[in-house]
Amino acid sequence: MADWKNILSDNEEQLTEEELLRYLDENTAEEEKDSIQHKINNSPFEVDALQGLLQVKDKKNLQKQVNQLNQKLQQLTAKKQRKEKREIKIYQWIVLAILMLLFTCVIAYIIIYLHGRSNVQSENLLKSTAYIIAVG
């Protein structure tokens, strides 16, 4: 599957929303209904879609209901995308806090190391001056 965003790319004869609605329309020619039926039979997803559309009792408002479903689907996916973006920002703050903590630990280690080293050098300096004074 070359295009990972198109999950239905294996099916070359994809059925469009308009074709499904034309299949349900009583004024559609039988030849067109047969070609649409062939496409429907090739995909279990489209069979389920057709079964759902057949359960609608008011065929006159079918297009309105389909539009409402599409709007609801877009709203739900938009909410999910916003939530995912918010989660990414939270992770960025966590990573930044961890990096700052590590940086602080490294600086504290360097300060402690240098302070201990300066104490050793001052002790050696005191010992050598005491030795010089005692000998001299």
trRosetta pair geometry for C-beta under 8 A, 3 or more apart (Angstrom, degrees):
i j d omega theta_ij theta_ji phi_ij phi_ji
1 4 6.3 98 118 -92 110 56
1 6 8.0 -158 -175 77 106 79
1 9 5.9 123 -146 64 93 124
1 10 7.0 -58 -96 -56 101 91
2 9 7.4 -114 47 135 76 159
3 6 4.4 28 108 25 120 107
3 9 5.5 135 58 -67 104 157
6 9 4.2 83 110 -53 112 106
8 11 5.3 -40 175 37 86 110
8 14 5.9 88 133 -107 128 124
8 43 8.0 23 -148 -132 113 143
8 45 7.5 -102 -106 54 119 158
11 14 5.4 104 107 -77 107 75
11 42 6.6 134 -142 127 110 116
11 43 5.6 20 -117 -81 154 122
13 38 8.0 -30 131 113 155 94
13 39 5.0 -127 136 -118 114 98
13 42 6.4 65 70 58 114 159
14 39 7.7 62 156 -169 10 121
14 43 7.9 47 -123 -40 57 158
15 19 5.1 -124 -165 80 80 131
15 20 6.1 86 151 -54 117 90
15 36 6.9 86 -129 -154 113 80
15 39 4.7 138 -74 134 100 126
15 40 6.3 51 -71 -77 157 64
15 43 7.0 -144 4 40 113 137
15 46 4.9 87 32 -125 140 141
15 49 7.9 -180 90 68 131 143
16 19 4.8 100 55 4 77 101
16 20 7.3 -138 97 -3 44 85
17 20 5.8 -54 -154 34 34 112
17 21 6.5 28 152 -14 67 107
17 66 6.6 135 -170 175 120 138
18 21 5.8 -58 -149 40 32 108
18 22 6.2 33 152 -20 67 106
19 22 5.6 -52 -143 38 33 111
19 23 6.3 41 153 -27 64 101
19 36 5.2 -179 173 -120 103 114
19 39 7.2 -4 141 70 149 150
20 23 5.6 -50 -152 28 31 115
20 24 6.8 22 153 -11 62 105
20 36 7.6 164 -87 -171 37 126
20 46 7.5 -146 -88 -158 114 94
20 49 6.3 -65 -123 128 150 119
20 50 6.4 -143 -144 -88 103 77
20 53 6.3 153 161 -20 115 166
21 24 5.9 -58 -152 40 35 107
21 25 6.5 46 147 -33 65 102
21 53 7.8 -133 -90 -155 57 149
21 62 6.6 157 -131 118 98 123
21 63 6.5 55 -138 -85 146 85
21 66 7.0 -71 -77 -26 120 165
22 25 5.3 -46 -147 22 38 119
22 28 4.9 113 170 -95 82 139
22 32 6.7 -64 141 140 126 129
22 36 6.9 -170 87 -71 100 157
23 28 6.7 -84 -102 63 23 167
23 33 5.8 115 -134 -129 70 75
23 36 4.4 -148 -83 124 113 150
23 37 7.2 140 -138 -60 125 68
23 40 7.3 87 -125 -47 168 136
23 50 7.1 -46 99 -121 143 114
24 50 8.0 -179 -63 -144 102 81
24 53 5.9 -108 -65 140 147 125
24 54 7.3 -158 -111 -84 114 65
24 59 6.7 -161 151 -142 114 112
24 62 6.8 -137 106 170 147 171
25 28 4.8 103 80 -27 97 103
28 32 5.3 -108 175 82 101 123
28 33 5.5 120 113 -59 115 95
29 32 4.7 88 65 10 88 104
29 33 6.9 -154 96 -7 45 88
30 33 5.4 -54 -145 38 35 114
30 34 6.3 40 154 -24 67 102
31 34 5.7 -52 -150 32 30 112
31 35 6.7 26 153 -15 64 103
32 35 5.8 -53 -149 37 35 108
32 36 6.3 32 152 -16 66 107
33 36 5.7 -56 -146 41 31 110
33 37 6.1 38 152 -25 66 106
34 37 5.5 -50 -144 34 30 115
34 38 6.6 37 153 -23 62 100
35 38 5.6 -46 -152 29 34 115
35 39 6.9 33 149 -15 62 102
36 39 5.7 -54 -154 37 37 111
36 40 6.3 39 148 -23 68 105
37 40 5.4 -51 -145 35 34 114
37 41 6.4 35 156 -21 65 105
38 41 6.0 -55 -149 34 28 110
38 42 7.0 32 151 -25 60 105
39 42 5.8 -56 -158 26 34 115
39 43 7.4 -9 161 11 64 107
39 46 6.9 -66 131 129 82 169
40 43 7.0 -90 -159 49 30 84
40 46 4.8 -138 -134 124 61 118
40 47 5.9 110 169 -79 89 63
40 50 5.6 31 -147 -34 134 148
41 47 7.2 64 -105 -75 36 109
42 46 7.6 27 66 40 69 134
43 46 4.1 70 82 10 111 106
43 47 6.8 -173 97 -12 59 81
44 47 5.3 -48 -147 33 40 117
44 48 6.5 43 153 -19 67 100
45 48 5.9 -55 -157 35 31 110
45 49 6.6 32 146 -20 64 105
46 49 5.2 -47 -145 35 40 116
46 50 6.3 42 154 -19 67 102
47 50 5.8 -54 -150 37 30 110
47 51 6.4 32 151 -20 64 105
48 51 5.6 -53 -147 36 33 112
48 52 6.4 34 154 -19 64 104
49 52 5.8 -56 -153 36 30 111
49 53 6.5 26 152 -15 65 107
50 53 5.7 -56 -146 39 33 109
50 54 6.2 36 154 -23 66 106
51 54 5.7 -53 -146 34 31 113
51 55 6.9 36 153 -26 61 102
52 55 5.9 -53 -158 24 34 114
52 56 7.8 43 146 -29 60 92
53 56 5.9 -37 -166 9 45 114
53 62 6.9 60 -159 -156 96 122
53 66 7.9 14 -110 -80 107 109
56 59 6.8 120 108 -85 103 52
56 62 5.6 119 110 -107 152 91
56 65 6.3 172 -128 69 142 161
58 61 4.7 14 121 33 119 104
58 62 7.2 -170 105 -51 66 69
59 62 5.2 -13 -158 -31 45 122
61 64 4.6 -48 -170 41 78 120
61 65 5.9 81 131 -25 87 98
62 65 5.8 -57 -149 38 32 109
62 66 6.3 34 153 -21 66 105
63 66 5.6 -52 -146 35 32 113
63 67 6.4 35 153 -19 64 104
64 67 5.8 -54 -151 35 30 112
64 68 6.5 32 150 -19 64 104
65 68 5.5 -50 -148 35 35 113
65 69 6.5 37 152 -20 65 103
66 69 5.7 -52 -150 35 33 113
66 70 6.4 34 151 -19 64 104
67 70 5.6 -53 -148 36 33 112
67 71 6.4 34 153 -19 65 104
68 71 5.7 -53 -148 36 32 111
68 72 6.3 32 154 -19 65 106
69 72 5.7 -54 -146 37 31 111
69 73 6.3 33 153 -21 64 106
70 73 5.6 -53 -147 36 31 113
70 74 6.4 31 154 -18 64 105
71 74 5.7 -55 -149 36 31 110
71 75 6.4 32 152 -20 65 105
72 75 5.7 -53 -149 35 32 112
72 76 6.4 31 154 -18 65 106
73 76 5.9 -56 -147 37 30 110
73 77 6.3 22 158 -12 65 108
74 77 6.0 -58 -144 41 30 105
74 78 6.1 33 156 -23 65 108
75 78 5.7 -56 -146 35 28 112
75 79 6.5 30 155 -20 63 104
76 79 5.9 -52 -151 32 31 111
76 80 6.6 30 152 -18 63 106
77 80 5.5 -52 -149 35 37 114
77 81 6.4 38 153 -20 67 104
78 81 5.7 -53 -149 35 33 111
78 82 6.5 33 153 -19 65 104
79 82 5.8 -54 -149 36 32 110
79 83 6.3 32 153 -19 65 106
80 83 5.7 -55 -149 36 31 112
80 84 6.4 32 152 -20 65 105
81 84 5.7 -52 -148 35 32 112
81 85 6.5 33 153 -19 65 103
82 85 5.8 -54 -150 35 33 111
82 86 6.4 34 151 -20 65 105
83 86 5.6 -53 -150 35 33 113
83 87 6.5 35 152 -21 65 104
84 87 5.6 -52 -149 34 33 113
84 88 6.7 37 152 -22 64 102
85 88 5.7 -51 -153 30 35 114
85 89 6.8 34 150 -18 64 102
86 89 5.8 -54 -154 34 35 111
86 90 6.6 37 149 -20 66 103
87 90 5.5 -51 -150 33 36 114
87 91 6.5 36 152 -18 66 103
88 91 5.7 -54 -151 36 33 112
88 92 6.6 39 149 -24 64 102
89 92 5.5 -49 -151 30 36 115
89 93 6.8 35 152 -17 65 100
90 93 5.9 -54 -156 34 35 110
90 94 6.6 34 148 -19 66 105
91 94 5.5 -51 -147 35 37 114
91 95 6.3 37 154 -19 67 104
92 95 5.8 -53 -148 37 31 111
92 96 6.3 32 152 -19 64 107
93 96 5.6 -54 -145 38 32 113
93 97 6.3 34 155 -20 66 105
94 97 5.8 -54 -149 35 30 111
94 98 6.4 29 153 -18 64 106
95 98 5.8 -55 -148 37 31 111
95 99 6.4 31 154 -19 65 107
96 99 5.8 -55 -147 37 31 111
96 100 6.4 31 154 -19 64 106
97 100 5.7 -54 -148 36 31 111
97 101 6.4 33 153 -20 64 106
98 101 5.6 -54 -148 36 31 113
98 102 6.4 32 153 -18 65 105
99 102 5.7 -53 -147 37 32 111
99 103 6.2 35 153 -20 65 106
100 103 5.6 -53 -147 36 32 114
100 104 6.3 34 153 -20 64 105
101 104 5.7 -53 -149 35 30 112
101 105 6.5 32 152 -20 64 105
102 105 5.6 -53 -148 35 33 113
102 106 6.4 33 154 -19 65 104
103 106 5.8 -53 -150 34 31 111
103 107 6.4 29 153 -16 64 107
104 107 5.8 -55 -147 39 31 110
104 108 6.2 32 154 -19 66 107
105 108 5.7 -54 -145 37 30 112
105 109 6.3 33 154 -21 64 105
106 109 5.7 -53 -150 34 30 113
106 110 6.5 30 153 -19 64 105
107 110 5.8 -54 -149 35 32 111
107 111 6.4 31 154 -19 65 106
108 111 5.8 -54 -147 37 31 111
108 112 6.3 29 156 -16 66 108
109 112 5.9 -58 -145 40 28 108
109 113 6.1 29 156 -20 65 110
110 113 5.7 -56 -145 38 28 112
110 114 6.2 23 159 -14 65 108
111 114 6.0 -58 -145 40 27 105
111 115 6.1 28 156 -20 64 110
112 115 5.7 -55 -144 37 29 112
112 116 6.3 28 157 -17 64 107
113 116 6.0 -58 -150 38 27 109
113 117 6.3 26 154 -19 63 110
114 117 5.5 -55 -145 38 33 114
114 118 6.3 33 156 -21 66 104
115 118 5.9 -53 -147 35 30 108
115 119 6.6 33 152 -21 62 103
116 119 5.7 -52 -151 32 34 113
116 120 6.7 34 152 -18 65 102
117 120 5.7 -51 -152 34 35 111
117 121 6.4 32 151 -16 66 106
118 121 5.6 -53 -145 39 36 112
118 122 6.2 36 154 -20 67 104
119 122 5.8 -54 -144 37 30 108
119 123 6.4 32 154 -20 64 105
120 123 5.8 -54 -149 35 30 111
120 124 6.4 30 152 -17 64 106
121 124 5.7 -53 -148 37 32 112
121 125 6.3 36 151 -22 64 106
122 125 5.4 -51 -146 36 34 115
122 126 6.4 38 153 -20 65 103
123 126 5.7 -52 -149 35 32 112
123 127 6.4 32 153 -19 65 105
124 127 5.7 -53 -147 37 32 112
124 128 6.3 28 156 -16 66 106
125 128 5.9 -56 -145 38 29 107
125 129 6.4 24 157 -14 64 107
126 129 6.0 -57 -145 40 29 106
126 130 6.1 29 156 -20 65 108
127 130 5.7 -56 -146 37 29 111
127 131 6.3 30 154 -21 64 107
128 131 5.6 -51 -146 36 33 114
128 132 6.3 35 154 -21 65 104
129 132 5.5 -51 -144 35 35 112
129 133 6.2 34 155 -19 66 105
130 133 5.8 -54 -146 38 31 110
130 134 6.2 28 155 -18 65 109
131 134 5.8 -56 -143 39 29 109
131 135 6.0 20 160 -13 66 111
132 135 6.1 -58 -140 42 26 104
132 136 5.6 16 164 -15 63 121
133 136 6.1 -61 -132 42 21 105
